[in-house]
Amino acid sequence: MKKLLIATTNPAKKIEIVKGLSPLVHKGLDLLMLNDIEIAGEPIESGKTFEENAIIKAKFYADQAHVPTIADDGGLIIDALNGAPGVLSRRWPGYEATDRELIDLALAKMKHIPADKRTAQLKTCICFYDPKTNTIATNEQGVEGVLSEKPTTYDTNGYPYRALFIVSKFQKLYDQLSNEEHEALNHRLKAIQRLIPVISQSI
């Protein structure tokens, strides 16, 4: 059976990635998770872009697991802060921060930014890497919005910025979208779907 490793420890991301790969699972693809294999160490996310970090992570895990691997990197881009936090979205304070710390930091950074200057994007880049053929394929997708002045919650399940992010398409906070609205703009799902033809050919 063909195998594909999903290289993320974020439970919410796992669910979205598995859903995006469902057409291949129905055709017999066996999905592996990081806890299914032995991995030594962690990748050093030294990239300057989401794409570079996604490739770094995919290669790191694939080279140890010896199977094709999917990894992702993404985060929040705030226009008024020159694109920050960007690739530092999880490590914005200089360390691996909690969801609450990241929400509070974003609010503090944006405290004096007027409403018409609070535009932002949530972006993700998915990378597929096959170590046997050295095939690398990436796809980046995003959602446009603005940042609110207070969060809806601090219980964000690993997606802190969704509690602050008003989606322009629906004029609603991301974490208050209906299931149908979320499906319509799910950028991680869209990125995976764009990569399915490449994955199908490789595995």
N, C-alpha and C positions, 0 to 999 in steps of 0.2 A: 504494500500500500504506500502511495506517495505521502511524504510527510512535510509539514511546514511548521516552523516554530514562530509563535507569537511572542515577541520579546518585549513584554511590558509587565510591570508589577501592579499597575493601576487597574483595579477591578472594573471600573466603569469603562475604561478603554478596551479591556478584554472583550466586554460584552459587545461593544460597537464593532470591533474588528472581526469577531466571530460572525456577527450578523452580516457584515459586508462580504465575508468569504463563503457564505452559505451556498451559493451556486456551485462552488467547487467541492464543498463538503458533500453535497448531494451526489456528486460524481465520484466520491470515494476518497477525497483528500482527508488525511488524518492530521488534525491540528494538535501540536504540542505546546505546552506552556513551560515557563521557566522552571517551575517546580517539578517538572517531569524529568529534568536532566541535571547533571552536575556542572555548575559554572564556577570558575575561579575568578574572583575579583569583580570589578565593575568597569564599564567603559569610561574613559575620560572624555567628557563632552567639551572638547576644545574648539569646536566649530564656531564660525562667526554668523552662520545662518542656520535656520531650522533644517534645511536640506543637508548641510554638512554634518550636523549632529545626528540626524536620522541615519545617514550612511555609516557614520562611526559606530553607532549602536548596532545596526544590522550586521556589520562585518564582525564586530567583537563577538557577538553571540553565535553567529553562523560558523565562524572559524572554530569555536569550541564544540558546538553541537554537531557539526558536519552535516547539516541539513539546510535547505533554503529557509530564509528567515525574513520576517516582517518586523520592522521597528518604526517608531515615529518620534517626532519632536515637534513641539509647537508651543504656542503661548499667546500672550497679549502684546499688541503693538499700539502704543498711545502716541498719536500724532504730536500733541503738545509737548511731549517729553522726548522728541526726536527718535521715536521708535522704541523707547524703553517700555517695559523691561526686556522685550524680545527674547533672545535665547537664555536670558537669565530669569525667565518668568517664575521658575520654581525656586531659584536661588537669589532673588532680587536683593535681600539684605546682605548677601555675602555668604550665606549658608543655606542648607536645605530647610526652608521655612514651612511652618504650618499654614493651613488654609486661612486661619484667622489672622496670622501675622501678615500674610500677603494682601488680604483685603484691607486691613488697617493701613498698611504702607501705601497702597494705591490711593486710598482716600486722603492720606496726609500729603502725598505728592501732588494731588489734584485739587487741594483745598482752595486755592485762589484762582483756579482756571474757570472762566465763565462758561456758561452752558453751550454756547455756540462754538467753543474751542475744545470740547471734550470728546471729539471723534476718535475712534479706535477700531481695531480689527482683531478678531480672534483667528489665528491661523494654525494649520497643522500640515506637516509634510510626512507622508508615508514613504518608506523605502523598502523595496524588495531586493534581497541579495541572495544569489545562488553561488556558494563557494566552489562548486564543482566546475561551473562554466564561467565564473567571474562576472555573471550578469548582474547589473545594477539598474534598477528602474525606480524613479521617484515621481511623486505627484503631490503638489501643494494646493490646498484649497483654503478659503477663508470666509468669514462672515463680517459684514460691516455693521457698525453700531456706534453708540456713544456711551460714556460712563455716567452712571447715576451718582447722586451725592450721598447715598447711603445704601447699604446692602439689604437684601431681602432676608438673608440668613447667614449664619456662620457655619452651618452644617451643609457643606457643599460637596462631599463625597469625592474629594480630589480635584474638583474643578472650581477653585475659589473665585475666579474672575467672572464666572457666569452669574454670580450673585450681584454684580455691579453693572453688567453689560446689557444695555437696552438694544435689542435687535432692530435695526432700521426697517427691515422688511415688514415686521409685525408691530413695531412700536410697543414692544413688551420686553420685560426683563427675560433674559435667556432661560433662567431656571423657573420661569412661570409659563413657559410655552406649553401648549397642549402636545400630546404625543404626535398628532398629525403635523403640527407646525414644526416640531423638532425634526421629524422625518424629512420635511420639505427642505430644510437648510443644513442638515447634518454634514458638516464639512469633512469630518473624518470618514464617514461612510462614502461620500462622493469620491474622495481621494482613493480609497480602496477599490471602489468599483472601476475607476479609470485604469487601475493596474491589473485587473483580472485577466485581460488578454495576454499580457506579458507573463504573468504567473502561470497561466494555462500552458503556454508554449514551453516554458522552462521546466515545469515539473511533470 
